[in-house]
Amino acid sequence: MNMQRRPGFPAQVDAGRPASRQGGAGAARPAPSAAVAPARGVGLDSAAVRARMVQRLAAAGVADAALLRAMGEVPRHLFVDTALANQAYEETSLPIGWGQTISKPGVVARMIELLLGAPCAQGGAGLGRVLEVGTGCGYQAAVLSRVAREVYSVERLRAMHDRARDRLRPLRLANVHLILGDGMLGFADGAPYSGIIAAAGGEQLPPAWCQQLAVGGRLVAPVVAADGRQALQVVDRTPQGFTREILEAVHFVPLKSGIA
Ligand code: SAH
């Protein structure tokens, strides 16, 4: 198997554990003293800028309180280049290197809110284990870590994976597990997942994703539709099988196979 940094399983969730070999993004080295990092390049107060972003998201229809809180807490500007930090809280996608992009906040919120609608997450249960395909800069993984019990995030580009690990480390998110691997294969060690979310879109859903989805779980992914354009797909696994819904058009980077 060409995976690296595989977390042990069951994953460690001890909040007090400072560092482990489990691949938690907060693991391995002591966190720098800048655990609460200064707001580089976003004016005087990044919390206020974030609060305005959250107000915009709420006005646009995002209703989940835990999700809005999470997006109000995660310092999005620390996941993009310093030169772009002043745009981090605008409703825009941004380049994150190697030809990839971070989605605009509204799309991140939309997809996570869909994920939170998984049947198994209802009635106060919340999201259990979540698989993210396409770690990218690590921003979405950080948001997910605040609304799910465990986050397994797979990235196929080694340099991107390494940088996401560096950016997540100071946030000390013990429930985020970064994996270098081909996310088209899912990540069997963490399965079954109550949620699977893809940040890159292919022609079809890789079969491994549906196989690794728990009954009651939900998959949210961009897929190329019949008209050749990408649209969001939501797949629920029920005791009887799978149901599929195709939603609005989206623009995600292509899903590619193998590690590079
Ligand atoms: N959620 C990310 C968005 C990343 S962009 C964020 O918050 O930044 C999509 C990412 O998917 C890219 O980094 C790309 O390298 C990655 N990707 C594409 N195909 C993949 C695959 N098969 N497995 C894992 N990652 C993949």
Boltz pocket constraint, residues with backbone or C-beta under 6 A from the ligand:
constraints:
  - pocket:
      binder: B
      contacts: [[A, 96], [A, 100], [A, 101], [A, 102], [A, 103], [A, 133], [A, 134], [A, 135], [A, 136], [A, 137], [A, 138], [A, 139], [A, 140], [A, 141], [A, 154], [A, 155], [A, 156], [A, 157], [A, 160], [A, 181], [A, 182], [A, 183], [A, 184], [A, 199], [A, 200], [A, 253], [A, 254], [A, 255], [A, 256], [A, 257], [A, 258]]
      max_distance: 6.0
